[in-house]
Amino acid sequence: MSDQKVSNLSHYLRDGSRWTVDQMLADTLSDVREHRKAPTKALVLFLDDSDDKYDVGFVQAGLSMSQAIALIDVAKSVILKEMGY
């Protein structure tokens, strides 16, 4: 039997739509713990769109509110660029 870990194909496809929230958070936490990523601050946005609602929330670490807003703006630009815009 192989010692290789089974990885979520979504990670390699860069297709977050195929992950569950739990899978995404666990993978990200693993990256931080294994020093593959070394963030000094973080912002996580949440969406609950079940039952025809659109509840948005967030949790942050190490950011002021103005920094969180600036991070959202920068992330939007990065995401648009990755989408080809």
Backbone as a printed PyTorch tensor [residue, N CA C, xyz], in Angstrom:
tensor([[[  0.8430,  -1.1810,   0.0000],
         [  0.0000,   0.0000,   0.0000],
         [  0.8870,   1.2440,   0.0000]],

        [[  0.5060,   2.2540,  -0.7080],
         [  1.2840,   3.4820,  -0.8570],
         [  1.1670,   4.3710,   0.3690]],

        [[  2.2500,   5.1180,   0.6460],
         [  2.2410,   6.0870,   1.7370],
         [  1.6880,   7.4390,   1.3040]],

        [[  1.3700,   7.5850,   0.0250],
         [  0.9030,   8.8740,  -0.4820],
         [ -0.4730,   9.1960,   0.0760]],

        [[ -0.6530,  10.4900,   0.3530],
         [ -1.9420,  10.9680,   0.8270],
         [ -2.8890,  11.1170,  -0.3500]],

        [[ -4.1490,  10.8710,  -0.1160],
         [ -5.1590,  11.1190,  -1.1320],
         [ -5.5120,  12.5930,  -1.0450]],

        [[ -5.4410,  13.2930,  -2.1560],
         [ -5.7300,  14.7250,  -2.1780],
         [ -7.0180,  14.9800,  -2.9280]],

        [[ -7.6860,  16.0320,  -2.5380],
         [ -8.9070,  16.4280,  -3.2140],
         [ -8.5630,  16.9510,  -4.6020]],

        [[ -9.1810,  16.3890,  -5.6260],
         [ -8.9200,  16.7920,  -7.0000],
         [ -9.2120,  18.2760,  -7.1990]],

        [[-10.1460,  18.8240,  -6.4670],
         [-10.4960,  20.2370,  -6.5870],
         [ -9.3030,  21.1300,  -6.3100]],

        [[ -8.4360,  20.6980,  -5.4090],
         [ -7.2370,  21.4750,  -5.0770],
         [ -6.3590,  21.6570,  -6.3130]],

        [[ -6.2020,  20.6010,  -7.0760],
         [ -5.3360,  20.6570,  -8.2530],
         [ -6.0310,  21.2980,  -9.4480]],

        [[ -7.3380,  21.2000,  -9.4950],
         [ -8.0980,  21.8340, -10.5750],
         [ -8.3100,  23.3170, -10.3200]],

        [[ -8.0140,  23.7670,  -9.1020],
         [ -8.2820,  25.1500,  -8.6890],
         [ -9.7640,  25.4740,  -8.8950]],

        [[-10.6060,  24.5450,  -8.5240],
         [-12.0490,  24.6850,  -8.6840],
         [-12.7110,  24.6060,  -7.3170]],

        [[-12.8140,  25.7490,  -6.6670],
         [-13.4010,  25.7990,  -5.3360],
         [-14.8640,  25.4180,  -5.2830]],

        [[-15.5430,  25.4420,  -6.4130],
         [-16.9710,  25.1010,  -6.4110],
         [-17.1950,  23.6220,  -6.0930]],

        [[-16.1530,  22.8200,  -6.1450],
         [-16.2840,  21.3890,  -5.8730],
         [-15.9280,  21.0170,  -4.4360]],

        [[-15.4570,  21.9920,  -3.6380],
         [-15.0990,  21.7530,  -2.2470],
         [-16.2720,  22.0190,  -1.3370]],

        [[-16.2860,  21.3470,  -0.2060],
         [-17.1880,  21.7440,   0.8740],
         [-16.4420,  22.7870,   1.7090]],

        [[-17.1690,  23.5140,   2.5120],
         [-16.5440,  24.5050,   3.3890],
         [-15.5330,  23.8150,   4.3040]],

        [[-15.9060,  22.6740,   4.8630],
         [-15.0230,  21.9520,   5.7590],
         [-13.7340,  21.5300,   5.0470]],

        [[-13.8330,  21.0320,   3.8140],
         [-12.6500,  20.6250,   3.0520],
         [-11.7270,  21.8180,   2.7930]],

        [[-12.3110,  22.9350,   2.4050],
         [-11.5100,  24.1280,   2.1110],
         [-10.7910,  24.6280,   3.3530]],

        [[-11.5010,  24.7020,   4.4800],
         [-10.8810,  25.1850,   5.7130],
         [ -9.7950,  24.2280,   6.1960]],

        [[-10.0520,  22.9250,   6.1370],
         [ -9.0580,  21.9400,   6.5690],
         [ -7.8120,  22.0010,   5.6890]],

        [[ -7.9800,  22.1380,   4.3780],
         [ -6.8510,  22.2180,   3.4580],
         [ -6.0300,  23.4770,   3.7050]],

        [[ -6.7180,  24.5850,   3.9130],
         [ -6.0260,  25.8440,   4.1790],
         [ -5.2750,  25.7880,   5.5020]],

        [[ -5.9040,  25.2510,   6.5260],
         [ -5.2450,  25.1250,   7.8270],
         [ -4.0310,  24.2000,   7.7270]],

        [[ -4.1440,  23.1370,   6.9610],
         [ -3.0060,  22.2450,   6.7450],
         [ -1.8570,  22.9860,   6.0660]],

        [[ -2.1750,  23.7980,   5.0570],
         [ -1.1440,  24.5910,   4.3730],
         [ -0.4240,  25.5190,   5.3470]],

        [[ -1.1560,  26.1300,   6.2600],
         [ -0.5510,  27.0430,   7.2380],
         [  0.2990,  26.2550,   8.2340]],

        [[ -0.2370,  25.1690,   8.7500],
         [  0.4960,  24.3710,   9.7470],
         [  1.7550,  23.7360,   9.1650]],

        [[  1.6940,  23.3770,   7.8950],
         [  2.8490,  22.7360,   7.2390],
         [  3.7770,  23.7720,   6.5910]],

        [[  3.5090,  25.0570,   6.8280],
         [  4.3360,  26.1670,   6.3340],
         [  4.3880,  26.2510,   4.8130]],

        [[  3.3380,  25.7650,   4.1310],
         [  3.2290,  25.9610,   2.6840],
         [  2.6730,  27.3530,   2.3810]],

        [[  1.9680,  27.9070,   3.3490],
         [  1.4880,  29.2840,   3.3090],
         [  1.8010,  29.8940,   4.6670]],

        [[  2.1430,  31.1820,   4.6650],
         [  2.5060,  31.8190,   5.9280],
         [  1.8130,  33.1680,   6.0690]],

        [[  0.4860,  33.1610,   6.1450],
         [ -0.2000,  34.4450,   6.2870],
         [  0.0580,  35.0560,   7.6580]],

        [[  0.1240,  36.3710,   7.6750],
         [  0.2530,  37.0830,   8.9450],
         [ -1.0900,  37.6660,   9.3810]],

        [[ -2.0260,  37.7190,   8.4460],
         [ -3.3780,  38.2020,   8.7180],
         [ -4.3320,  37.3920,   7.8440]],

        [[ -5.6050,  37.3570,   8.2210],
         [ -6.5510,  36.5560,   7.4430],
         [ -7.9590,  37.1350,   7.5240]],

        [[ -8.6990,  36.8790,   6.4720],
         [-10.1050,  37.2560,   6.3930],
         [-10.8420,  36.1190,   5.7100]],

        [[-11.8880,  35.6180,   6.3430],
         [-12.7110,  34.5570,   5.7560],
         [-14.1220,  35.1070,   5.6190]],

        [[-14.6540,  35.0150,   4.4130],
         [-16.0270,  35.4420,   4.1470],
         [-16.9240,  34.2140,   4.1190]],

        [[-18.1210,  34.3480,   4.6280],
         [-19.0680,  33.2450,   4.6760],
         [-20.3560,  33.6260,   3.9580]],

        [[-20.9830,  32.6370,   3.3400],
         [-22.2830,  32.8300,   2.7060],
         [-23.1630,  31.6350,   3.0180]],

        [[-24.3390,  31.8850,   3.5270],
         [-25.3620,  30.8480,   3.6970],
         [-26.4930,  31.1900,   2.7520]],

        [[-26.5590,  30.4550,   1.6510],
         [-27.6150,  30.7200,   0.6690],
         [-28.6680,  29.6130,   0.6680]],

        [[-28.7340,  28.8680,   1.7700],
         [-29.7570,  27.8340,   1.8720],
         [-31.1120,  28.4610,   2.1830]],

        [[-32.1500,  27.7370,   1.8680],
         [-33.5240,  28.1720,   2.1790],
         [-33.8400,  29.5640,   1.6310]],

        [[-33.3520,  29.8480,   0.4260],
         [-33.6440,  31.1190,  -0.2540],
         [-33.2260,  32.3520,   0.5450]],

        [[-32.1730,  32.2270,   1.3330],
         [-31.6610,  33.3920,   2.0450],
         [-30.2530,  33.6920,   1.5420]],

        [[-29.7300,  34.8080,   1.9150],
         [-28.4020,  35.2420,   1.4750],
         [-27.7230,  35.9030,   2.6530]],

        [[-27.3470,  35.0760,   3.6350],
         [-26.7040,  35.5820,   4.8470],
         [-25.1920,  35.6010,   4.6670]],

        [[-24.6000,  36.7730,   4.8050],
         [-23.1630,  36.9670,   4.6420],
         [-22.5420,  37.2490,   6.0060]],

        [[-21.3770,  36.6750,   6.2300],
         [-20.6560,  36.9290,   7.4640],
         [-19.1640,  36.8730,   7.2100]],

        [[-18.3920,  37.2380,   8.2230],
         [-16.9370,  37.1900,   8.0890],
         [-16.3150,  36.9990,   9.4630]],

        [[-15.0800,  36.5320,   9.4390],
         [-14.2480,  36.4670,  10.6270],
         [-12.8510,  36.8730,  10.1650]],

        [[-12.1470,  37.5980,  11.0170],
         [-10.8290,  38.0860,  10.6140],
         [ -9.8410,  37.9270,  11.7510]],

        [[ -8.5720,  37.9120,  11.3670],
         [ -7.4970,  37.8170,  12.3540],
         [ -6.4140,  38.8240,  12.0060]],

        [[ -6.1610,  39.7430,  12.9110],
         [ -5.0590,  40.6730,  12.7610],
         [ -5.3190,  41.8810,  11.8830]],

        [[ -6.5330,  42.0640,  11.4260],
         [ -6.8620,  43.1710,  10.5280],
         [ -7.7450,  44.2030,  11.2160]],

        [[ -7.5460,  45.4470,  10.8700],
         [ -8.5290,  46.4700,  11.2400],
         [ -9.6450,  46.3820,  10.2030]],

        [[-10.7370,  47.0340,  10.4670],
         [-11.8540,  47.0030,   9.5050],
         [-11.4530,  47.6400,   8.1820]],

        [[-10.6790,  48.7260,   8.2190],
         [-10.2580,  49.3650,   6.9650],
         [ -9.3040,  48.4590,   6.1920]],

        [[ -8.4490,  47.7180,   6.9000],
         [ -7.5720,  46.7660,   6.2210],
         [ -8.3780,  45.6280,   5.6020]],

        [[ -9.4170,  45.1880,   6.2870],
         [-10.2710,  44.1200,   5.7520],
         [-10.9320,  44.5720,   4.4570]],

        [[-11.4340,  45.7940,   4.4370],
         [-12.0620,  46.3270,   3.2150],
         [-11.0400,  46.4380,   2.0900]],

        [[ -9.8330,  46.9280,   2.4120],
         [ -8.7850,  47.0340,   1.4000],
         [ -8.4120,  45.6510,   0.8690]],

        [[ -8.3350,  44.6610,   1.7470],
         [ -8.0170,  43.3020,   1.3300],
         [ -9.0870,  42.7480,   0.3900]],

        [[-10.3340,  43.0260,   0.6900],
         [-11.4280,  42.5900,  -0.1890],
         [-11.2730,  43.2190,  -1.5720]],

        [[-10.9550,  44.5030,  -1.6220],
         [-10.7680,  45.1850,  -2.9120],
         [ -9.6060,  44.5790,  -3.7050]],

        [[ -8.4860,  44.3310,  -3.0300],
         [ -7.3240,  43.7440,  -3.7080],
         [ -7.6580,  42.3280,  -4.1710]],

        [[ -8.3000,  41.5460,  -3.3040],
         [ -8.6720,  40.1800,  -3.6670],
         [ -9.6120,  40.1700,  -4.8690]],

        [[-10.5300,  41.1290,  -4.9250],
         [-11.4350,  41.2190,  -6.0740],
         [-10.6400,  41.4100,  -7.3600]],

        [[ -9.6480,  42.2800,  -7.3260],
         [ -8.8150,  42.5120,  -8.5130],
         [ -8.0480,  41.2510,  -8.9090]],

        [[ -7.5040,  40.5470,  -7.9180],
         [ -6.7570,  39.3150,  -8.1860],
         [ -7.6860,  38.2520,  -8.7920]],

        [[ -8.8660,  38.1070,  -8.2260],
         [ -9.8280,  37.1110,  -8.7180],
         [-10.2470,  37.4500, -10.1550]],

        [[-10.5410,  38.7200, -10.4080],
         [-10.9130,  39.1280, -11.7720],
         [ -9.7950,  38.8380, -12.7580]],

        [[ -8.5670,  39.0980, -12.3490],
         [ -7.4250,  38.8130, -13.2180],
         [ -7.3250,  37.3210, -13.5230]],

        [[ -7.4890,  36.4800, -12.4800],
         [ -7.4460,  35.0350, -12.6710],
         [ -8.5790,  34.5540, -13.5740]],

        [[ -9.6840,  35.2880, -13.5870],
         [-10.8150,  34.9490, -14.4570],
         [-10.6200,  35.4470, -15.8770]],

        [[ -9.5510,  36.2120, -16.1010],
         [ -9.2590,  36.6940, -17.4400],
         [ -9.7920,  38.0740, -17.7520]],

        [[-10.2060,  38.8130, -16.7170],
         [-10.7200,  40.1680, -16.9380],
         [ -9.6700,  41.2060, -16.6400]]])
